[in-house]
Amino acid sequence: MVLADGTVYSNVHGLNWLNATELVNYGSDTPSAVNYSTATGAVVLLNNHHSLVTVTATMTCSPLVSAADSTAPNLKVPFRGVDLGVNNALQFSAVASIVSVPVLVNAGDLGAKLTSFQIVVSLGLEG
């Protein structure tokens, strides 16, 4: 946060004499997937979502200054879990009517061995 006199607070939530939540409102256009910690202002990933989610921070005092960013919310596949889609972008992408579906498997890193798994994909075609 930068004040009118040029004072800069790089971590407004770390100040013990100021309740930053009184100065900044946080929001998400899909709060079931991505929301904010009101105590720290940190973005909290809650669930996967099929499209980009926009998160915003807006000052509560005049002039109203706001910032927004979009992110692709993807939870990391849990231990011994299988997940369809990528973890660092939108889960699926279509190019020339072809949808690529990456398969992520987490066998762990404590000497566990993945011997096999099965994925069954059923497609319903509209005609």
C-alpha positions as CSV (number, residue, x, y, z in Angstrom):
1,M,0.0,0.0,0.0
2,V,1.3,3.5,-0.9
3,L,0.0,6.5,1.0
4,A,-0.5,10.0,-0.4
5,D,2.7,11.2,1.3
6,G,4.8,8.4,-0.4
7,T,4.9,6.1,2.6
8,V,5.0,2.5,1.4
9,Y,3.7,-0.5,3.4
10,S,4.7,-3.7,1.5
11,N,2.7,-5.9,3.9
12,V,-0.3,-4.0,5.1
13,H,-1.7,-7.2,6.8
14,G,1.5,-7.5,8.8
15,L,1.0,-4.2,10.7
16,N,-0.2,-4.8,14.3
17,W,-1.6,-1.2,14.6
18,L,-3.8,-1.3,11.5
19,N,-6.7,-3.6,10.6
20,A,-6.1,-3.9,6.9
21,T,-9.5,-5.5,6.3
22,E,-11.0,-2.1,7.0
23,L,-9.0,-0.6,4.1
24,V,-9.2,-3.3,1.5
25,N,-12.1,-5.4,0.3
26,Y,-11.3,-8.7,-1.5
27,G,-13.5,-10.6,-3.8
28,S,-13.8,-13.4,-6.4
29,D,-16.2,-13.9,-9.2
30,T,-16.3,-17.6,-8.2
31,P,-15.9,-17.8,-4.4
32,S,-16.6,-21.5,-4.3
33,A,-13.3,-22.0,-6.2
34,V,-11.1,-19.1,-5.1
35,N,-11.6,-16.8,-2.2
36,Y,-9.5,-14.7,0.2
37,S,-8.3,-15.0,3.7
38,T,-9.8,-11.9,5.4
39,A,-7.0,-12.0,8.0
40,T,-4.1,-12.0,5.6
41,G,-5.4,-11.0,2.2
42,A,-4.0,-14.3,0.8
43,V,-5.7,-16.0,-2.1
44,V,-7.2,-19.3,-1.0
45,L,-7.7,-22.1,-3.5
46,L,-10.8,-24.0,-2.5
47,N,-11.8,-26.1,-5.6
48,N,-11.1,-26.8,-9.2
49,H,-13.0,-24.7,-11.8
50,H,-13.5,-25.2,-15.5
51,S,-12.8,-21.5,-16.5
52,L,-10.6,-18.6,-15.4
53,V,-11.6,-17.0,-12.1
54,T,-11.1,-13.3,-11.5
55,V,-10.0,-12.1,-8.0
56,T,-10.0,-8.4,-7.0
57,A,-8.8,-6.1,-4.2
58,T,-10.4,-2.7,-3.8
59,M,-9.5,0.1,-1.4
60,T,-12.5,1.1,0.8
61,C,-11.5,4.8,0.9
62,S,-11.6,7.5,-1.8
63,P,-10.4,7.4,-4.4
64,L,-11.5,3.8,-5.0
65,V,-8.5,2.0,-6.4
66,S,-8.9,-1.6,-7.5
67,A,-6.8,-4.4,-9.0
68,A,-7.9,-7.6,-10.6
69,D,-6.2,-10.7,-11.8
70,S,-7.4,-14.0,-13.4
71,T,-6.2,-17.4,-12.4
72,A,-6.9,-21.0,-13.4
73,P,-7.9,-22.8,-10.2
74,N,-6.6,-26.4,-10.1
75,L,-6.0,-28.4,-6.9
76,K,-3.0,-30.6,-6.9
77,V,-3.8,-34.3,-7.2
78,P,-3.7,-35.9,-3.7
79,F,-1.5,-38.9,-2.7
80,R,-2.7,-42.0,-4.5
81,G,-5.1,-39.9,-6.5
82,V,-5.8,-39.6,-10.2
83,D,-6.8,-36.4,-11.9
84,L,-7.8,-35.4,-15.4
85,G,-6.4,-32.1,-16.6
86,V,-3.4,-29.9,-16.0
87,N,-2.4,-28.2,-12.7
88,N,-1.0,-25.0,-14.1
89,A,-3.7,-23.8,-16.5
90,L,-7.2,-24.5,-17.5
91,Q,-7.8,-28.2,-17.0
92,F,-8.7,-28.9,-20.7
93,S,-8.1,-27.2,-24.0
94,A,-9.6,-27.7,-27.4
95,V,-7.6,-27.2,-30.6
96,A,-9.3,-28.0,-34.0
97,S,-12.1,-30.0,-32.3
98,I,-9.7,-32.2,-30.4
99,V,-9.6,-32.0,-26.6
100,S,-6.4,-33.1,-24.9
101,V,-6.9,-34.7,-21.5
102,P,-3.7,-35.1,-19.5
103,V,-3.9,-37.7,-16.8
104,L,-2.0,-37.0,-13.5
105,V,-1.3,-39.7,-11.0
106,N,0.3,-39.1,-7.6
107,A,2.0,-42.3,-6.4
108,G,4.0,-40.4,-3.8
109,D,7.7,-40.0,-3.3
110,L,8.2,-42.3,-0.3
111,G,9.2,-45.4,-2.2
112,A,5.6,-46.2,-3.3
113,K,5.3,-47.9,-6.7
114,L,2.5,-47.4,-9.1
115,T,1.8,-50.8,-10.6
116,S,-1.4,-50.1,-12.5
117,F,-4.5,-48.0,-12.7
118,Q,-7.5,-47.9,-15.0
119,I,-9.4,-44.9,-16.5
120,V,-12.7,-45.4,-18.2
121,V,-13.9,-42.4,-20.3
122,S,-17.4,-42.4,-21.7
123,L,-18.5,-39.7,-24.2
124,G,-22.0,-38.8,-25.0
125,L,-22.3,-37.4,-28.5
126,E,-25.2,-35.2,-29.5
127,G,-26.5,-35.7,-32.9
